[in-house]
Amino acid sequence: MTTTQRPARVLVVDDSALIRQLLTELIDRAPDMEVVGAARDPYDAREQIKALNPDVLTLDVEMPKMDGLVFLRNLMRLRPMPVVMVSSLTREGADETLEALALGAVDFLPKPQVDIAEGLEAYAEDLLDKLRAAARARPRALPDVRPTAMRRRVRTTERLLAVGASTGGTEAIRVFLQGLPRNCPGVVVTQHIPPGFSAAFAERMNRQTGLVVSEAQDGQRVLPGHVCIAPGDRHLEIERDGARYVCRLSDAPPVNRHRPSVDVLFRSVAVAAGPRAVGVLMTGMGVDGAEGLGAMLAAGADTLAQDEATSVVWGMPGEAVHRGAAAEVLPLERLAEAALARASAEEGRGGAHHERTA
């Protein structure tokens, strides 16, 4: 919503007349939103953007006349605005959607399945939540980050970095991971992401960072310099096995409407690692992760939250700050260095907080 409390103005862009109609009907149900136009291709969208001045755009990737990614790249260069991608749940679609997020799209969701009526209500709720968050978001270009050198020797097998994110998180996680050296403690990540996208996301992070990144497997050891990302639709938990940390995957019910859930990961890390862990909660819509970050803090872990200025949506980290669960609030670009500094401290939270990052 804008400061005048008028409905958020949405432009729907899709080459399918059926999808345009369905998205329009779902969005127009909400009193705080209105569809001001529907475009069949990027050229049509460009003219409607000029004429209608929408607040947020839904955008398909595969369209005639101009590829959706080309259009998005031009849009973010010439007239940056919040964009939610509506894409197919295929492997190729996952790669293209992650590229769209790298170009500046705020969020994404799959295309609605028009022949499955019983799932449409849940889809509509998800769609409207993402559009509301996008209308308030602050899209911005994110940098490539050089790895931070370790300040001191870290007993990496005993240290653990736990990261959670949602809306805007795929690129925020990239920035964080690019800031870590190859000898960093093991990293475990829960990003709200659907099935079929998490493997593509892990492979993308493996290519773009200096770390070994993979989709987590049940029973997998968490090793220094390695990153384990929760699979879509499965909770990731961490268990202690002697001096090792091990990934456990679960099909338990969603928590805070999410599976994987950041709270589930953080609570398990609080038990398994306690003061040997550092928790990092980044950009995202909702409250998932705030309670778990508090559990980590209570267990003696260092806890960091991304600040509002650099978050696409300051829902999850903002809630953690509100609850007092974040011991320190930092811009995205400083989170990796701060996490390493905390992991380097000999006695966890008690000694680490005397070394505030300047």
C-alpha positions in Angstrom: 0.0 0.0 0.0 1.2 3.6 -0.6 1.2 6.4 1.8 -2.2 7.6 0.5 -3.7 4.1 1.3 -5.0 3.8 -2.3 -5.0 0.2 -3.7 -1.7 -1.0 -5.1 -1.9 -0.8 -8.9 -0.9 -4.1 -10.6 0.0 -4.7 -14.2 -0.3 -8.4 -15.3 2.1 -9.5 -18.1 1.6 -12.9 -19.6 1.2 -14.3 -23.1 -1.7 -16.6 -22.1 -5.1 -14.9 -22.1 -6.3 -17.6 -19.6 -3.5 -16.8 -17.1 -4.0 -13.1 -17.5 -7.7 -13.5 -16.7 -7.1 -15.8 -13.8 -4.5 -13.6 -12.2 -6.7 -10.6 -12.7 -9.6 -12.3 -11.0 -7.5 -13.4 -8.0 -5.8 -10.0 -7.5 -9.0 -8.0 -7.9 -10.5 -9.9 -4.9 -8.3 -8.0 -2.6 -9.6 -4.6 -1.5 -6.0 -3.2 -1.2 -5.1 -4.1 -4.8 -6.4 -3.4 -8.3 -5.3 -4.7 -11.7 -5.0 -1.6 -13.9 -4.0 -3.5 -17.0 -3.1 -6.8 -18.6 -0.4 -7.1 -21.3 0.2 -9.9 -23.7 3.9 -9.2 -24.4 6.7 -6.9 -23.3 6.0 -4.3 -26.0 2.4 -4.1 -24.9 3.7 -4.0 -21.2 6.0 -1.1 -22.0 3.2 1.0 -23.4 0.9 0.2 -20.5 3.6 1.0 -17.9 4.0 4.5 -19.5 0.2 5.0 -19.6 -0.9 3.4 -16.3 2.1 3.9 -14.0 1.6 0.7 -12.0 3.1 0.1 -8.6 4.0 -3.6 -9.2 4.3 -5.9 -12.1 3.7 -9.7 -12.6 5.9 -11.0 -15.3 6.1 -14.2 -17.3 9.5 -15.4 -18.5 8.6 -17.0 -21.8 6.8 -14.6 -24.0 6.6 -13.7 -27.7 8.5 -10.8 -29.4 10.9 -10.3 -26.4 12.2 -12.7 -23.8 11.0 -11.8 -20.3 14.5 -11.6 -18.9 15.6 -9.1 -21.6 12.5 -7.0 -20.8 13.3 -7.2 -17.1 16.9 -6.2 -17.6 15.8 -3.2 -19.7 13.0 -2.3 -17.2 15.4 -2.3 -14.2 17.9 -0.1 -16.1 15.4 2.4 -17.4 12.5 2.4 -14.9 13.2 0.2 -11.8 10.0 -1.1 -10.2 8.9 -4.1 -8.1 8.4 -7.2 -10.2 7.0 -10.6 -9.2 7.9 -13.4 -11.6 5.2 -15.9 -12.5 7.0 -18.9 -13.9 6.7 -22.5 -14.8 7.9 -25.1 -12.3 10.4 -26.7 -14.6 14.2 -27.0 -14.3 14.6 -24.5 -17.1 12.1 -22.3 -15.5 14.0 -22.5 -12.2 17.2 -21.3 -13.8 15.5 -18.4 -15.6 13.6 -17.4 -12.5 16.8 -17.3 -10.4 18.4 -15.2 -13.2 15.4 -12.9 -12.9 15.9 -12.5 -9.2 19.5 -11.6 -9.9 18.4 -8.9 -12.3 16.2 -7.3 -9.7 12.9 -9.1 -9.5 11.5 -9.1 -5.9 10.0 -12.5 -5.8 8.4 -15.3 -7.8 5.8 -18.0 -7.7 4.7 -20.7 -10.1 1.9 -20.3 -12.6 -1.5 -21.2 -11.2 -2.9 -24.6 -12.1 -6.2 -23.7 -13.6 -7.5 -27.3 -13.5 -7.0 -27.7 -9.8 -9.7 -25.6 -8.1 -9.0 -26.8 -4.5 -5.5 -25.4 -4.6 -6.5 -22.0 -6.0 -7.4 -20.4 -2.6 -3.9 -21.1 -1.2 -2.4 -19.9 -4.4 -4.3 -16.7 -4.2 -3.2 -16.1 -0.7 0.4 -16.6 -1.6 0.1 -14.4 -4.7 -1.5 -11.5 -2.8 1.1 -11.8 0.0 4.0 -11.6 -2.5 2.4 -8.6 -4.4 1.8 -6.7 -1.1 5.5 -7.3 -0.1 6.7 -6.3 -3.6 4.7 -3.1 -3.6 6.6 -2.1 -0.4 9.9 -3.5 -1.5 13.1 -1.6 -2.3 14.6 -3.3 -5.4 18.3 -2.5 -5.8 21.3 -3.9 -7.6 23.5 -6.1 -5.3 27.3 -6.2 -5.7 29.7 -9.1 -6.2 31.6 -9.4 -3.0 35.3 -10.4 -2.5 35.8 -13.0 0.2 36.7 -11.8 3.6 40.0 -13.1 5.0 39.8 -14.9 8.3 41.1 -12.7 11.0 42.3 -15.6 13.1 42.4 -19.4 13.0 39.0 -20.9 13.6 38.3 -24.4 14.8 35.9 -24.8 11.9 34.7 -28.3 12.7 33.2 -26.9 15.9 31.8 -23.8 14.4 28.6 -23.5 12.4 27.0 -20.6 10.4 23.2 -20.9 10.1 21.4 -18.6 7.6 17.7 -18.0 7.0 16.0 -15.8 4.4 12.8 -15.5 2.2 11.8 -12.7 -0.1 14.9 -11.2 -1.7 16.9 -14.0 -0.1 18.4 -15.7 -3.1 20.6 -12.7 -4.0 21.2 -11.8 -0.3 22.5 -15.3 0.3 24.8 -14.9 -2.8 26.3 -11.7 -1.3 26.8 -13.4 2.0 28.4 -16.5 0.6 30.7 -14.6 -1.7 32.0 -12.8 1.4 33.1 -16.1 3.0 36.6 -17.6 2.4 37.1 -21.2 1.4 38.2 -22.2 5.0 35.0 -20.8 6.6 33.0 -22.9 9.1 30.3 -25.1 7.6 27.1 -23.2 6.5 23.5 -24.4 6.6 20.8 -22.4 4.8 17.1 -22.3 4.8 15.6 -20.2 2.0 11.9 -20.3 1.4 11.8 -21.9 -2.0 9.6 -24.4 -3.8 10.5 -27.9 -4.8 12.4 -28.0 -8.1 14.1 -24.6 -7.4 16.3 -25.5 -4.5 18.7 -27.7 -6.5 19.0 -25.1 -9.2 19.6 -22.4 -6.5 22.3 -24.6 -4.9 24.1 -25.2 -8.2 23.9 -21.4 -9.0 25.6 -20.6 -5.6 28.2 -23.3 -6.2 29.1 -21.6 -9.5 29.1 -18.1 -8.1 30.9 -18.5 -4.8 34.2 -20.0 -3.8 32.5 -22.5 -1.6 31.1 -26.1 -2.2 27.4 -25.6 -2.3 24.8 -28.4 -2.6 21.2 -29.2 -1.8 21.3 -30.9 1.6 20.9 -34.7 1.8 19.7 -36.6 4.9 22.7 -37.7 6.9 25.1 -35.4 5.1 28.0 -34.1 7.1 28.4 -30.3 7.4 32.1 -29.6 6.5 34.2 -26.5 6.5 34.0 -24.5 3.3 30.7 -26.4 2.4 27.2 -25.0 2.3 24.1 -27.2 2.7 20.8 -25.7 1.4 17.4 -27.0 2.5 15.5 -28.7 -0.3 12.2 -27.2 -1.3 9.3 -28.7 0.7 11.5 -30.4 3.4 12.7 -29.0 6.7 16.4 -29.0 7.4 17.6 -29.7 10.9 21.1 -30.2 12.3 22.2 -32.9 14.7 25.4 -33.2 16.6 27.3 -36.5 16.0 30.4 -36.4 18.2 32.5 -33.5 16.8 30.5 -33.4 13.6 27.3 -31.8 12.5 24.9 -33.8 10.4 21.9 -32.7 8.2 18.5 -34.3 8.9 15.6 -33.7 6.5 12.0 -33.9 7.7 8.5 -33.9 6.1 6.9 -32.6 9.3 4.1 -30.1 8.8 4.9 -26.5 7.7 5.9 -24.0 10.4 4.8 -20.4 10.0 3.2 -21.7 6.7 6.7 -22.7 5.4 8.5 -25.9 4.7 11.4 -25.6 4.9 11.1 -23.3 7.9 13.9 -21.1 9.2 12.6 -21.5 12.8 13.0 -25.3 12.4 16.6 -25.0 11.3 17.5 -22.3 13.9 16.0 -24.3 16.8 17.9 -27.4 15.9 21.2 -25.4 15.6 20.5 -23.9 19.1 20.4 -27.5 20.5 23.2 -29.0 18.4 25.7 -26.2 18.4 24.7 -23.7 21.1 27.5 -21.1 21.6 29.5 -22.6 18.7 27.0 -21.3 16.2 26.3 -17.9 14.5 22.8 -17.2 13.3 22.1 -14.9 10.4 18.5 -13.8 9.6 18.1 -11.9 6.3 15.5 -10.3 4.2 12.1 -11.9 4.0 8.3 -11.5 4.4 6.6 -12.7 7.6 8.0 -13.8 11.0 9.7 -17.1 10.3 13.1 -17.3 11.9 12.6 -14.7 14.6 11.7 -17.2 17.3 14.4 -19.6 16.3 17.0 -16.8 16.3 15.9 -16.0 19.8 16.4 -19.7 20.8 20.0 -19.5 19.4 20.7 -16.3 21.3 19.4 -18.0 24.5 21.7 -21.0 23.8 24.7 -18.7 23.7 25.0 -18.2 20.0 25.8 -15.0 18.3 22.9 -13.7 16.3 22.9 -11.2 13.4 20.0 -9.6 11.4 20.1 -7.7 8.2 19.1 -4.1 8.5 16.1 -2.5 7.0 17.9 -0.3 4.5 19.4 -3.2 2.7 16.5 -5.7 3.0 14.1 -6.1 0.1 11.5 -6.8 2.8 12.2 -6.2 6.5 9.7 -8.6 7.8 11.6 -11.6 9.2 14.8 -9.7 10.4 12.6 -6.8 11.6 10.5 -9.2 13.8 13.7 -10.7 15.2 15.0 -7.2 16.1 11.6 -6.3 17.6 11.7 -9.4 19.8 15.3 -8.7 20.9 16.5 -11.9 19.2 19.2 -10.2 17.1 22.3 -9.2 19.1 23.5 -7.0 16.2 21.8 -5.4 13.1 24.0 -4.9 10.1 23.8 -4.0 6.4 23.9 -7.0 4.0 27.4 -6.3 2.8 28.8 -6.6 6.4 27.1 -9.7 7.5 29.7 -12.2 6.2 32.6 -10.4 7.9 30.7 -10.1 11.1 29.7 -13.7 11.1 33.4 -14.7 10.6 34.5 -12.4 13.4 31.9 -14.0 15.8 32.9 -17.5 14.7 36.6 -16.7 15.4 35.8 -15.7 19.0 37.0 -18.4 21.4 34.1 -18.4 23.8 31.1 -17.6 21.6 28.7 -14.8 22.4 30.3 -13.6 25.7 33.6 -12.7 24.1 32.5 -11.9 20.6 30.4 -8.9 21.3 33.3 -6.9 22.5 34.6 -6.9 18.9 31.8 -4.9 17.2 32.4 -4.4 13.5 33.2 -0.8 12.9 
